Amino acid sequence: IIANHHLQQIFDNILINAIKHNRNLNIEIQGNISFEKKNDINFIKIEFIDNGIGIIDERKKLIFQRVESDKKYGMGTGLSLTKDLVKKFNGFISVANREEQDFSRRK
């Protein structure tokens, strides 16, 4: 994989955010790896699923953008750099809630 030396930084940013924004005493993060085909191109799909409260739709639109951090939401450059790295190697990154209609629903 061409992006090998960047994978640790990508995973670190994702996992640190999953931990930092989780209010549970026991933080659970599950990793899934699968293969996916998009537009006749084969991809390796890596998912991180945590037991956090989720993200409201308005925040999902901004989560990978570089913004001035007011520390209210803890957003800065980490996830925007992650998106830039993933995109550099023709990958895709997205965020979704476990329950599509209810961002606060827990397992």
N, C-alpha and C positions, 0 to 999 in steps of 0.2 A: 504494500500500500504506500503510495507516494506520501501521504500525510502522516506517516508513523511518528515522526518527531514532534508533531503538533497534537497528537491524540491525547497525551497526558494533560496538556493545558486545556483542551476542550473539555475533557471529562472532569478535571478539577473545578473549572468554572461552573459546570452544571451541578455537580454534586455539592459544592460549597453553597450554592444558592438553595438547593433542596434542603440542606441542613439549616442554614441561616434563617430561612423563612418557614420553618416548621415549628408549631407550638406544642407538639406532643412530647410527653416525657420519653417515650420510646419511639425514636425515629426509624422508620422502615423505608428502605430504598431497594426496589427490585430492578434488576437489569435484564432486558430481553434482547436477544440478537436473532434476526431472521433475514431472509433474502427477499428482495422485492424488485419488481420490474416496472419501470416508469418510462414511457415513450421509447420502448425497445432497448432501454439501457438497464443493466443489472446493477442493483445497489445492495449494500449491506445496511440493514435497518437496525439501529441501536436505540432502544427505548429505556428511559429511566422513569420508574413509576414510584412515587413516594406517597406517604400517608398524610401529607400536609392538607391545608384547607382549600387549596386551589387558587385560581386567579380570576378576577372578574374580567369580562370581555374587553372593557376599555383598557385595562392594563396589558392584556395580551397583545394589543396592537402596538404597544410601546416597548415591550420588554427587551427586544433586541436592538433598540435604537440607542445611540450614544446621546446621553443627556447630562446636563449638569445635575449632580446629585445633591438633593437637599437632605438626604439620609432618612426622609420620611418613609420612603419605600426601599431604600438601600440600593437603588439603581445607579450605576455609574457606567464604567466601560467594560466590565467583565463579560457580560453576555453579548454586547455588540461586537467585541473582539472575537468571541466564540463564533458568532454568525459569520463574521468576515473570514475566519479561517475555514469554516465548513464550506462556505461559498467559493473560496479560492480553489478548492479541490472538487468543484462541481457537485457539491452535496447540498442537502436541504436540512433545515432545522425548524422546528415548530414547537409550540406549547399547546397542551390540551388538558382539560380536566377529566378526571375519571368519569364523572357524571356530567354529560354535556350541558344539561339545563340547570345544574345546581353546583356552583363552584365551591360551596361550603360543605358539601356532603362528604362524610368520611366513610371509610370502609365499614 
